[in-house]
Amino acid sequence: MKRFASCIAAIAAAVLAVTPALAQKKYGPGVTDTEIKIGQTMPYSGPASAYGVIGKAEAAYFAMINDQGGVNGRKINLISLDDGYSPPRTVEQTRKLVEQEEVLLIFQSLGTPTNTATQKYLNAKKVPQLFLATGASKWGDPKNFPWTMGWNPTYQAEGRIYAQHILETKPDAKIAVIYQNDDFGKDYVVGFKGMLGEKAAKLIVAEQTYEVTDPTVDSQVVSLKASGADVLVTFATPKFAAQVIRKVHDIGWRPVHYLTNVSISVAAVLMPAGLEKATGILSAHYIKDATDPQWKNDPAFKVWEEWMKKYHKGADPLDGFNTYGYSTAQTLVHVLKACGDDLSRENVMRQAANLKGLELPMLLPGIKLNTSPTDFNPIGEMMLTRFDGKRWVVTDKLLSGR
């Protein structure tokens, strides 16, 4: 009898010991013991459709993670919907993801105007709007929007890097600027002019804007050339960046040309424009370029190549959006692993806001992700590069735009 009582006591003690561990499980919407459901909107159609590659790359990365057993035993279920880069449609699709699909979080939705359209809604609902595929400075405002966080270096930071380089290498430049007439383009201009300071009014001799609905930007480029500018700064999305590159070359204009990082894809931008027409263009990078032979024997690059062959078949390895999507997906997996069994929306944001020196294998050496509860901008450093007709070549040291 005593032995039986002892066994009962031991079983009771074991149950009590296990109960706290079970109680530690905390799930937000879209989470079970076997699944983490997340959502995103991507422009698989419309004027920014070149970016659709990103969503496909992220889905391919999660497929690999799921094959490996998932995150702490849970498979990632990414629901990626087309919004055509249209803010009203983004709102519609995001509401569907939150209210009908009941996703845990919104991950890597693309575009400044599109994410702007859903930011207040998602923050009011307390849904993480996480690691957005846009560098707008507004994603780093934890005081007013504690549920929103970007991933890219901010457009203002990148604009500051170009201005720094111009001031150092061509202090008497006559600068022409073309930019998209929305928050995306204007953010770049704010950082660029801010770094030029009082010299901006003298150095910038012409500015032109375009709308995403414009068929071409040919007339804007012709106007900029007429200003006599010898430096051109292009803050444009892929379709229009390719048009600028092509038109600049075709009219015989040869300025020092700076091109935004969001349009550096060799496959999606430079090839359509013409590689010979893109030769000499400068940009800022933070991700390893698949066209650069220096990474040929890099172990991390070889792992990426194997992933491309197995999980992302048919995708163009020269398209930089594939390395981008691979890296952003890795960041989310890191955060979800850190969450453990507390997969509440609150803990997701808590872990995302505590990245400390996170190194991702496909980022350039020295670039690390860092966040804090007061700093929602993970990446602040980039390297200046030049396109040599075949690949992007690093030309400078690590530069900070913070």
Secondary structure by P-SEA (a helix, b strand, c coil): caaaaaaaaaaaaaaaaaccccccccccccccccbbbbcccccccccccccaaaaaaaaaaaaaaaaacccccbbbbbbcccccccaaaaaaaaaaaccccccccccccccaaaaaacaaaaaaaccccccccccccccccccccccbbbccccaaaaaaaaaaaaaacccccbbbbbbcccaaaaaaaaaaaaaacccccccccbbbbbccccccaaaaaaaaaaccccbbbbbccaaaaaaaaaaaaaaccccbbbbcccccccccccccccccccccccccccccccccccccccaaaaaaaaaaaccccccccccaaaaaaaaaaaaaaaaaaaacccccaaaaaaaaacccccccccccccbbbbbcccccccccbbbbbbbcccbbbbcccccccc
